[in-house]
Amino acid sequence: MQDRPLVRALLTSVVLATAGVLAGCNSDELSLARNARANKPIPEKLVAEMQSKNMDPQSPMLVRLFKQEAELEVWKQTRDGQYALLKTYPICRWSGDLGPKVREGDRQAPEGFYSITPGQMNPQSSYYLSFNIGYPNAFDRALGRTGSQLMVHGDCSSRGCYAMTDEQISEIYSLGRESFFGGQRAFQVQAYPFKMTPLNMARHRNNPNMPFWKMIKEGYDHFQVTRQEPKVEVCEGRYVFNPAPPPGSNKSLTFNATAKCPTYVVPEDIAQAVRQKQHDDEVKVADLIAKGTPVAQRRPDIDGGMHKVFASKIPDAATGLSDPDSSSVESSAFGRAPGTIPSHVNPPKAVASLAPAPAAINDEPSAAASVALPGPRVANAPSSERNFLSSLAQRGSGTDTTASTPSPKPKPAAAHPAVAKPAETPRSVVATANAKPAVHKPADPPHVATVKPAPKNNAAATATGGTLSGAAPVVSGSFESRFSAMR
């Protein structure tokens, strides 16, 4: 058993080399197979943790990102078919502000729902290892948002990315790789400004991004009540979750991000559980506002955040926009930082000239929810997805795809000034024309949707059903198809 990693790497080399001969990219494929970082096994301690939680190393996975808490969660499907939290990783660095990415160069880390295929995994990143989030997705393109090469990577340095330590991304990368080996065609990434709790929704009630956050909270709620990866589609410039054909219809649903939504329904067990959760949350939000919960002050003078476990190890460092009291990961749980903090790390700092005036506490409900918002806009050009073979050629040349420029190595004291960004024009959440409006019912006891879990031996089908609109297609001769020979 001790030689298993070596045997696996050799088998991978044979599979990739054979496919590479057929594709004419033998040297690139061998380069991948010999990449020690990309083939590093899942740590034995984490494998034991999976076994204790009734998970398999090759079962499907799902990732959730939270800016305010500076946390990355990895969820794995259990043998019962539902997802359970495997591990929470503190994020070393993220940039920008709470809110979605809107345009190239705004330093914003994306928020929303993204799908990660094998072709988006970068084993030759200049930031140790990385995977491309897939921004802009169909939703982003429908609103004319621009940007590219937004990653989750190592090196603890961010320009619109979610940056981990090298040791952390190595572990996360290995979990994704093994899920692909197990048959998952793509894993879902859900990126949020914060955990979508009543307290956070109350604190940020006046933020102009609130209409957008309420929309993605619906997807958050779908996952919370089902513990299943929600199927995500986009139409009319908005996300829809777990859509299904109406009863009696044999016609498959077709979604276009900028076109009218087709007639669809959400399975009643899921819809009822989500409505109940939303009603309960709204009651709690109203109660918190009535009790005087203060509004969170916006800080455009601060660029991003850092988890307290890292900030506590750096002299005079601060957590920035990440709330040190909201994280579920305690600094005391680590004798040292979870990974190597590079000397060029740049903790978030405030720029005095951009500091906002003190905001008065406002306990009135947010006016943002009632603002008339513009409809969806069509992007100038759709994002082109590169297949894995072509990206390997670029990686082999030394060009890194994880950021527009390589990570500089400044002295720790040389902080980059944050640039104040105009607030995004909020966009409304338009109700589906053919779906029944949610009716708030009286609160019932705690609820979980009675959704039958997917059979364990159908992992590939489960993952395929959760692929997002606008996700990279699976192409012939891709990394995923070649790895399928190992199943």
C-alpha positions in Angstrom: 0.0 0.0 0.0 3.0 2.3 0.5 3.7 2.2 -3.2 0.1 3.1 -4.2 0.8 6.8 -5.0 3.8 5.8 -7.2 1.7 3.1 -9.0 -1.1 5.6 -9.5 1.2 8.2 -11.0 2.7 5.6 -13.3 -0.7 4.4 -14.4 -1.7 8.0 -14.9 1.4 8.5 -17.1 0.5 5.5 -19.2 -3.1 6.7 -19.7 -2.1 10.3 -20.5 0.9 9.3 -22.7 -1.3 7.0 -24.7 -3.9 9.7 -25.2 -1.2 12.3 -25.9 0.2 10.3 -28.8 -3.2 10.3 -30.3 -3.7 14.0 -29.7 -0.2 15.0 -30.7 0.6 16.5 -27.3 2.7 13.7 -25.7 5.2 16.0 -24.0 2.5 18.2 -22.4 0.6 15.1 -21.1 3.8 13.6 -19.6 4.6 16.9 -18.0 1.2 16.7 -16.2 1.6 13.1 -15.2 5.0 13.8 -13.7 3.9 16.9 -11.8 4.5 16.0 -8.2 2.3 18.7 -6.9 -0.7 17.7 -9.0 -0.4 14.1 -8.1 0.2 14.5 -4.4 -2.2 12.1 -2.5 -4.8 13.3 -0.1 -3.2 13.3 3.4 -3.9 10.2 5.4 -5.4 12.2 8.2 -8.0 13.7 5.9 -8.7 10.3 4.4 -9.4 9.0 7.9 -11.7 12.0 8.5 -13.7 11.1 5.4 -14.0 7.5 6.5 -15.3 8.7 9.9 -17.9 10.8 8.1 -19.1 8.0 5.8 -17.4 9.5 2.7 -15.3 8.1 0.0 -12.2 9.9 -1.3 -13.6 9.8 -4.9 -17.1 10.8 -4.0 -18.5 14.1 -5.5 -17.5 17.4 -3.8 -18.8 20.9 -3.5 -17.1 24.1 -2.5 -18.5 27.2 -0.7 -16.6 30.4 -0.3 -17.4 33.2 2.3 -15.6 36.6 2.1 -16.6 38.0 5.5 -15.8 34.9 7.4 -12.7 34.3 5.1 -13.5 30.6 4.9 -13.5 27.9 2.1 -15.7 24.9 2.9 -15.3 21.5 1.2 -18.3 19.3 1.2 -18.3 15.7 0.1 -21.2 13.4 -0.8 -21.7 10.7 1.8 -22.5 7.1 1.1 -26.1 8.0 1.9 -26.2 10.4 -1.1 -26.3 13.7 0.8 -23.5 16.2 1.2 -21.8 16.8 4.5 -19.1 19.3 5.5 -15.7 17.7 5.3 -13.4 20.5 6.2 -13.3 24.3 6.6 -10.1 26.1 5.3 -9.3 29.7 6.5 -8.7 31.9 3.4 -5.3 33.6 3.5 -6.3 36.5 1.3 -9.1 37.8 -0.9 -9.3 41.2 -2.6 -11.9 43.8 -3.3 -15.1 44.5 -1.4 -18.2 42.5 -0.4 -20.2 42.2 -3.6 -19.9 40.6 -7.1 -17.2 41.2 -9.6 -18.5 43.6 -12.3 -15.6 44.6 -14.6 -12.0 43.7 -15.5 -9.6 45.3 -13.1 -12.0 46.1 -10.3 -10.1 43.6 -8.0 -13.3 42.0 -7.0 -13.4 38.3 -6.2 -16.5 36.8 -7.9 -19.7 35.9 -6.1 -22.3 33.5 -7.5 -22.5 29.9 -8.7 -19.7 28.4 -10.8 -18.8 25.0 -12.2 -15.3 23.6 -12.2 -14.4 21.0 -14.9 -11.1 19.1 -15.1 -10.0 21.5 -17.8 -10.1 24.4 -15.3 -7.5 22.7 -13.1 -4.0 24.2 -13.5 -1.3 21.8 -12.3 1.5 24.2 -13.5 0.4 27.4 -11.8 2.9 30.0 -10.7 0.8 30.1 -7.5 1.7 26.5 -6.7 -1.6 25.0 -7.9 -4.9 26.5 -8.9 -8.3 26.1 -10.5 -10.2 28.6 -12.6 -13.5 29.6 -11.0 -15.1 30.0 -14.5 -15.9 33.7 -14.3 -17.8 35.1 -16.1 -20.5 32.5 -16.2 -23.8 32.7 -18.1 -25.3 35.0 -15.5 -22.3 37.4 -15.5 -22.2 37.5 -19.3 -25.9 38.3 -19.4 -25.2 41.4 -17.3 -22.3 42.5 -19.4 -19.7 41.8 -16.7 -16.1 41.4 -17.7 -13.0 39.8 -16.3 -11.0 36.6 -16.7 -8.7 34.2 -15.0 -10.2 34.4 -11.6 -8.8 31.6 -9.5 -8.6 29.8 -6.2 -4.8 29.3 -5.8 -1.9 29.2 -3.4 0.8 31.8 -2.6 -1.5 33.9 -0.3 -1.7 36.7 -2.8 -4.9 38.0 -4.4 -5.9 40.3 -7.3 -9.5 39.3 -7.6 -8.9 35.7 -6.5 -9.3 33.6 -3.4 -5.8 32.9 -2.2 -4.9 30.0 0.1 -1.5 28.8 1.4 0.4 26.4 -0.8 -0.3 23.6 1.6 -4.0 24.3 1.6 -4.4 24.5 -2.2 -2.5 21.2 -2.5 -5.1 19.5 -0.3 -8.1 21.1 -2.0 -6.6 20.3 -5.5 -6.2 16.7 -4.5 -9.8 16.4 -3.3 -11.0 17.8 -6.7 -8.7 15.5 -8.6 -10.0 12.4 -6.8 -13.6 13.5 -7.3 -12.9 13.6 -11.1 -11.4 10.1 -10.8 -14.6 9.0 -9.2 -16.7 10.2 -12.1 -17.8 13.7 -11.2 -17.7 15.7 -14.4 -17.7 19.1 -12.6 -17.8 20.3 -9.0 -19.9 23.3 -8.0 -18.4 26.4 -6.3 -20.8 28.7 -4.5 -19.2 32.1 -3.6 -21.0 34.4 -1.1 -20.2 37.7 0.6 -21.0 36.1 4.0 -22.9 33.2 5.4 -26.5 34.0 4.6 -27.8 34.1 8.1 -30.6 36.4 9.4 -28.0 38.4 11.4 -25.8 39.0 8.4 -28.8 39.9 6.2 -29.9 42.4 8.9 -26.5 43.9 9.3 -26.1 44.4 5.5 -29.7 45.4 4.8 -28.8 48.8 3.3 -26.0 47.5 1.0 -26.9 48.3 -2.6 -25.9 44.6 -3.4 -28.8 43.3 -1.3 -31.1 42.4 -4.2 -28.3 40.3 -5.8 -27.6 38.7 -2.4 -31.2 37.8 -1.8 -31.2 36.1 -5.2 -28.1 34.0 -4.5 -29.4 33.3 -1.0 -32.2 31.3 -2.6 -29.5 28.9 -4.0 -27.9 28.9 -0.5 -31.3 27.9 1.0 -31.8 25.1 -1.5 -28.5 23.6 -0.5 -29.2 24.1 3.2 -32.6 22.3 3.2 -31.7 19.5 0.8 -28.0 18.9 1.3 -27.9 18.2 -2.4 -26.0 20.2 -5.1 -28.7 22.5 -6.6 -29.2 22.5 -10.3 -28.5 26.1 -11.4 -29.8 27.7 -14.6 -29.9 31.3 -15.8 -32.8 33.1 -17.7 -34.0 36.7 -17.8 -30.6 37.7 -16.4 -31.1 35.9 -13.1 -30.4 32.6 -11.4 -33.0 29.9 -11.0 -32.5 26.8 -8.9 -33.7 23.2 -9.3 -36.1 23.9 -12.2 -38.0 20.9 -13.5 -40.6 20.5 -16.4 -44.2 21.0 -15.3 -46.2 17.9 -14.5 -47.3 16.0 -17.6 -44.7 17.7 -19.8 -42.2 15.5 -21.7 -40.4 18.5 -23.2 -36.9 19.2 -21.8 -36.3 22.7 -20.5 -34.1 25.0 -22.5 -32.6 28.1 -20.7 -31.1 31.2 -22.3 -29.5 33.7 -19.9 -31.0 36.7 -21.6 -34.3 35.2 -22.8 -37.6 34.7 -21.1 -37.6 31.8 -18.6 -39.4 28.7 -19.9 -42.3 27.3 -17.9 -40.9 25.3 -15.1 -41.6 24.2 -11.5 -39.5 23.5 -8.5 -40.2 20.0 -7.0 -42.8 20.7 -4.3 -40.9 19.1 -1.4 -38.0 21.4 -2.1 -40.1 24.4 -2.8 -42.0 24.0 0.4 -38.9 23.6 2.5 -37.2 26.6 0.9 -40.4 28.8 1.4 -40.5 27.8 5.1 -36.8 28.6 5.6 -37.1 32.0 3.9 -40.2 32.8 5.9 -38.4 31.9 9.2 -35.3 33.9 8.2 -37.4 37.0 7.2 -39.1 36.9 10.6 -35.8 36.8 12.4 -34.3 39.6 10.2 -37.3 41.8 11.1 -36.9 41.0 14.8 -33.2 41.8 14.7 -33.8 45.2 13.0 -36.5 46.0 15.5 -34.1 45.3 18.3 -31.6 47.8 16.9 -29.1 45.6 15.1 -26.7 48.2 13.6 -26.0 48.5 9.9 -22.6 47.3 8.7 -20.5 50.2 7.6 -19.1 50.0 4.1 -15.3 50.4 3.9 -14.2 51.1 0.3 -10.8 52.2 1.7 -10.0 48.6 2.6 -9.0 46.1 0.0 -10.4 42.7 0.8 -9.7 40.5 3.9 -7.7 37.9 5.6 -8.6 35.2 8.1 -7.6 36.0 11.7 -5.5 32.9 11.9 -3.1 34.4 9.4 -3.4 38.0 10.5 -2.4 36.9 14.0 0.9 35.5 12.7 1.9 38.7 10.9 3.2 41.8 12.8 0.7 44.7 12.8 -1.6 42.9 10.3 -5.4 43.2 10.3 -8.2 41.1 9.0 -9.6 43.9 6.8 -13.1 43.3 5.6 -13.1 39.8 7.1 -14.8 39.8 10.5 -12.6 38.1 13.1 -15.6 37.2 15.3 -17.7 35.6 12.6 -15.4 32.7 11.6 -16.1 29.2 12.7 -12.4 28.4 12.6 -10.7 29.4 15.9 -7.1 30.6 15.8 -6.5 28.6 18.9 -7.1 25.5 16.8 -3.8 26.1 15.1 -0.4 26.1 16.9 0.8 27.8 13.8 -0.7 29.1 10.5 -2.2 26.3 8.3 0.6 26.5 5.8 3.5 28.7 4.9 2.9 32.5 4.9 5.2 33.9 2.2 7.4 36.9 3.0 5.7 39.0 0.3 2.2 38.6 1.8 0.3 41.9 1.7 -2.4 42.0 4.5 -5.4 44.3 4.0 -4.8 47.9 5.1 -6.9 51.0 5.1 -6.0 54.0 2.9 -6.6 57.1 5.0 -7.6 59.3 2.0 -10.4 56.9 1.1 -11.8 56.3 4.6 -15.5 56.9 4.7 -17.2 59.3 7.1 -18.7 57.6 10.2 -22.1 56.2 9.3 -25.0 56.8 11.7 -26.8 53.7 12.8 -29.9 53.2 10.7 -32.5 50.8 11.9 -34.9 51.4 9.0 -35.4 48.6 6.5 -33.2 48.9 3.4 -34.5 51.0 0.6 -32.5 49.0 -1.9 -35.1 46.3 -2.1 -37.7 48.7 -3.5 -35.5 50.4 -6.1 -36.5 49.9 -9.7 -33.6 48.0 -11.3 -32.5 47.7 -14.9 -33.1 44.6 -16.9 -30.4 42.2 -18.1 -27.8 43.4 -20.6 -26.2 41.2 -23.3 -22.5 40.9 -23.0 -20.4 42.2 -25.9 -18.7 38.8 -26.4 -19.1 35.5 -24.7 -16.2 34.0 -22.7 -14.3 31.3 -24.7 -13.4 28.2 -22.7 -10.1 26.6 -23.6 -9.7 22.9 -23.5 -7.2 21.2 -21.3 -4.7 20.4 -24.1 -4.3 24.0 -25.3 -4.0 25.3 -21.8 -1.2 22.8 -21.1 0.8 24.2 -24.0 0.6 27.7 -22.4 1.5 26.4 -18.9 4.5 24.5 -20.3 5.8 27.8 -21.7 6.0 29.3 -18.2 2.9 31.5 -18.6 0.7 31.3 -15.6 -3.1 31.4 -16.0 -3.9 32.2 -12.4 -3.6 36.0 -12.7 -2.8 38.6 -15.3 0.7 39.2 -13.9 3.0 37.0 -11.8 2.9 37.6 -8.0 5.4 40.3 -7.1 7.7 39.9 -4.1 7.6 43.3 -2.3 8.7 43.9 1.2 6.0 43.2 3.7 5.6 46.8 4.6 5.0 47.9 1.0 1.2 47.7 0.8 -0.7 48.4 -2.4 -3.2 51.2 -1.8 -6.8 50.1 -2.2 -8.8 51.9 -4.8 -12.3 52.9 -4.1 -14.8 51.3 -6.5 -18.2 52.7 -7.4 -21.0 50.7 -6.0 -22.7 48.4 -8.4 -26.1 49.4 -9.6 -28.4 46.9 -7.8 -30.4 44.6 -10.0 -33.8 43.3 -9.2 -34.8 39.7 -8.7 -37.7 39.3 -11.1 -40.2 36.6 -10.3 -40.5 33.7 -12.8 -43.4 34.5 -15.0 -44.8 31.0 -15.0 -43.9 29.9 -11.5 -46.3 30.2 -8.6 -45.3 32.9 -6.1 -44.1 31.7 -2.7 -46.7 31.8 0.0 -45.4 32.3 3.5 -46.9 29.8 5.8 -46.9 29.8 9.6 -43.7 28.6 11.1 -43.5 24.8 11.6 -41.0 22.7 13.5 -37.4 22.4 12.0 -37.7 21.1 8.4 -35.6 19.3 5.9 -36.8 18.5 2.4 -37.6 14.9 1.9 -35.5 14.5 -1.2 -34.4 11.0 -2.1 -30.6 11.0 -2.1 -28.9 10.1 -5.4 -27.6 6.5 -5.5 -24.0 6.3 -4.7 -23.1 4.3 -7.8 -24.5 7.1 -10.0 -22.0 9.8 -9.1 -21.4 10.8 -12.7 -25.0 11.3 -13.4 -25.5 13.3 -10.2 -22.7 15.7 -11.1 -23.8 16.1 -14.7 -27.2 17.2 -13.5 -25.6 19.9 -11.4 -23.6 21.4 -14.2 -24.2 25.2 -14.6 -25.3 27.0 -17.7 -22.3 28.4 -19.4 -19.9 25.8 -17.9 -17.0 24.6 -20.0 -18.1 21.7 -22.2 -16.5 18.3 -21.9 -14.5 17.9 -25.0 -13.2 14.8 -26.7 -9.7 13.9 -25.5 -10.0 16.0 -22.4 -8.3 15.5 -19.1 -11.6 14.2 -17.7 -12.2 11.6 -20.5 -8.6 10.3 -20.2 -8.8 10.0 -16.5 -12.1 8.0 -16.9 -10.0 5.1 -18.0 -8.7 4.8 -14.4 -12.2 4.2 -13.0 
